[in-house]
Amino acid sequence: MNEPRLTGKISSSNIGRLSLPEIPPELIEGFRALGADASSVISDALDEAGLMKAVGASVLRPIYGGAAMIGRALTLRNIVQENSPSAGANAKVSRLAEIEAHNLAEPGDVLVIEGVHGISNIGGISATIGKREGELGAIVDGGIRDVSECRSIGYPMWSRDVTPLTGKWRVQTLQINHPVQIAGVQVAPGDIVIADETGICFVPLEIAPRILARAREMLAAEAGRQKDIANGIAVADLANRAGSFTMPKQP
């Protein structure tokens, strides 16, 4: 059988700058050191900064337990093709061009796809290419497939849904490395992506040091509260301890 050929390749005007901003390794390591549920405390820090840039894992679900990654966003936007799937399948013509994004990927990147729901935007072969190029995994506001294969190669994905329906004949890639919308959250290429079993946070690089510093302060306060809990401090006193919120007075 002939392999599908890619047509309507992404024009240069639809590919953002080829060189994304470098993220200092110590910044990535700092976020990683926040621990297994980093998305929770980072979401709290983003709230204080007035940025609603978190998505729950019940909205975009990880394909396996324990999945976690922290890296740089490499963005891609897909839409539904106008042609019928049967026409594309018979002509072996694909307009799904995430391969172009893999070609731009650098080690430590996370593929972030504003995709099509109910249709696969990335599958096993594509994930294998991404893994080879050093991608950490993918965030997909849309469908994915070949979950077992992606799990077996250690390419974690968070997705809206899982489906066998291929995107090759149903999806068209419009843009790479332009801002995308992920579950209502705007994500820019180069944002820091923090994903775990609780959810996903997108941190703009320019405020990342401030968000990291505040998240560390919050974790330190939580550690103090955990110590208070273990020491038997009364429930009524726990909420008003330093580093916590203040309980409202009863009317």
N, C-alpha and C positions, 0 to 999 in steps of 0.2 A: 504494500500500500504506500502511496506517495505521502511524504510528510507535508503537513500544512505549511503554506508559505505566508509570510507576513506582508500585507499590503497596506497602503495608506500610512506609511511609517511616520512617526512623530516628526513634525517640522522643527527646525532649530528654534523658531520663535515660541514653540510650546515646550521647550526644555529650558528650565531655569539654569542659573549659573552652575557650571560644571564643578566648580570648587566650592563646597560648602564650608562654612566657618569651622575652624579647628576648635575642638573642645579640649581644654587642658585635662590630661589624664587624672590629675589629682581631684578634679571636680567630679568625674565619673566615679572614682574610687570613694569619694566622700559620700555620694548618694548611695553607692552600694553598701557602705558601712552602716547605713541606717537600719539595715536588717530586712527580714523576710517580708514584713508588712509595710515596707517603705511608702507605698502609695497612700496609706492612710494619713501619716504625719505630713507628707508633702502636700496632700490635698488641703490639710488644715492650714499650712503655711501659705498656700496659694489663696485660700479664702481671705486671710488677713491682708493679703496684697491686693484684694479685689479682683482676682482672676479665677473664674470658674472653668478650670481646665482639667477636670477629672471625669472619667467615665467608669462606671461600675462594671465588675466582671459578670454581673447578671445581664448586662446589655451586650458587651463584647466578651465572649467566653473563651478562656484558654482551652487548648485541645488536650491538655493533660495536667494532672495535679503537680504542684511544685514548680510550675513554669514561672520563670522570672527573667527579666533582662533590663538593662539600662544602657541606652545608646543614643545615637544621633539620628534624627528623622530624615529619611529619604522618601519624598512624597510622590504620589501618583494618583491621577484622577481618571476613573472610568465612567462611561455611560452605556446605555443600551444601544446596540446596533439597530439600524433601520431595516436591514435585510433580514429575511427569514433564516432561522437556523439551518433548515434543510438546504437552502441555496448555498450557504457558506460551507456546509459539510460536504456537499457534492462537489463543489469547486475547490475544496481544500484551501480556503482563503481565511486567514485569521487576522483580525484587527486588534487582538489583545496583545499589547506590546510591553508587558512588564519586563520582558527581556532587555529592553532599552534601559530600564532602571537598574537591573542587575549589572549591566555594563558600566554604569556610573558608580556603583557601590564601592565603598572602602571598608576595610575591616572595622567592625564596631557600629556599622549603620543598622538601622531598623527600617524596614520597608513599611510605610504607612499609606494605606490605600483607601481613598474615598471610592467605594465600589458600588456594585449593583447587587441588590438583595435577591436571594433565591437562586443565584447563578454563581458558579465558581469564578473568582477573580484570580486565584492562584492555586496550583495543585502540586503534586509531587515532583514532577520534572523541574518546574520553575523553582520550587523550594530548594531542590538539590543544587541548582545553579547558584541561587542566592547564598546557600551555605558555603559553596566552594569559593565564592567571592568575599567571604568574611562577614556576611550579614548575620546578625544575632537572631533574627526572626521577623515576624510581620504582625502588624495591626491592620485588620481589614473590616471596614464598615460595609459589609456585604458578605457574600458566600465564599466558602472555600471547599476543597475536596481533597481526597487522598490523605485523610487524617492519619491513618496508621503509618503510611510511608513517611510523612513529615515528622511524626513522633519518633520513628525509628532512627532518623538521621539527626535528631536533636535540634530541629528547627521549630521552635514554639510559635504558635499563631493564636491570636485572639480574634474572634470573628462574630459577626451578627448571626450567621447561620451556616450550616453544613449541608452540602447537596452534591449529588453525582452529576448535575447538569454542567457541562463544560461551558466556559466563557468564550472559547475560541470562535464559535459561530454566533455568539449572542452579545458580546461585549466589545466596545471600542475604547481604546486608551486615548485620552485627549491631551493630558498634560503630565509632565514630570518635573519635579522640583519647583512647583508653584504651591501657594497655600491651598489647603484642602479642609473640608469639614468632616469631622469624625464624631458621629453621634451628637451633632450640634456644637462641637468644640472646634474652633479654628486652630489648625496646626500649620506652622511655617516650616519649610525645609531648614534643617539645622537645629530645631528645637530638641531639647533633651527628653527622651521617652523613658518613663519608668513604668514597667508593667509587672504585675505579680498576680497572685490568686485572688486578691481583693479588688483590683482594678488597674486603671491606667491613668497616669498623669503626663501632661505635656508642659514642659517648663521652658519658656523663652530663654535663650542663652544669656541675654543681657541682664536678666535678673536672677539667674541661677545661683550665683554665690550668695545673694541675700536670702533666697529661699532655702538653700542648704543650711546656712547659719541659723535661721529661725527654726528649721526642722530639728536641728541638733539641740537647741534650747528646749523645745517641746519634749523631745525624748528624754532629756535629763529630768525635766519636771515629772514626766510619767514614771520614770524610774523611782523618783522620790515617793510618788503616790503608791507605787507597788510595794515599796518598803513599809509605808504606813499601813497598808492593807495587811501585810504579813505580820506587822507588830500589833494588830488588833485595834487600831484607832477606830473610834465610833463612826458609824456610817454618816451621822449628821455632821461630823467634822471633816470628813474626807473631801467633800466637794469644795470646801472653802480654804483648803491648804494652798500654800504658795504655788504658783504655776498653773492653777486650775481656774475654772470659771467661778463666779460668785452666784450662789443660789439667790433667787429673788425672794424678797420678804413676802410673807403671807399677808393678804389684805385684812 
